[in-house]
């Protein structure tokens, strides 16, 4: 979520951020050198819930 926020300037909730997390995390070496597209979609989330998630995971 924070990569979207800090680098791309997009506020993304957890479901949306999952695909990006996979390609910059556990799939990084497997897809290295390949062109990869991701589908960034998820559900609506309130700013209160978003902030709560950041605090719960010590991201903020």
N, C-alpha and C positions, 0 to 999 in steps of 0.2 A: 504494500500500500504506500509506503513511504517513497519507494522508487518512482512510482507514478506521480506522487505529490511533489517531490523535490526535483526530479529530473525533467519529467514531462509536463509538470504543472497541471495535472489532472487529479481530481479527487476520486479515488476508486475504492469501492468497498471490497471486502475479502474475496467474494466469489469472482469478481472482475480481476482482481490482482493475482489469482491463482495461476492463470496461464503464464503470465510474465514471471512469476516466482519460479515456475517449473523450468523455464528456459534459461534463467540466469542462475539457477541453482542446480538441482540434480541432473538435468538434461544438458547442461552446458557443454561438456566434452563430447557427448553423442552428436550434437548438432553443430559443433564447431566447423566453420568453413562452408556451411550450407545456408541457403536463403530460407528463412523461416518466417511465416506469418502467424499471428495469433489473433484469436477472436476475443476481444475484451468486452464482455458483457456480464451483467449480474443483476442484482435486484436493487431497489431503492433502499436507502438507509438514511436515517436522520443524522444530523450533525451531532446530536447528543450521543447517539449510539456509536458513531464513528470515533468521536473523542474518547468514549469509554473503552473501545477496543484498543486504541493507541495506549491508553493508560494501563490497561490490563496486561499488555505485553511489553510495557516499559519502552515504548517506541517514541513517545513524545518527549 
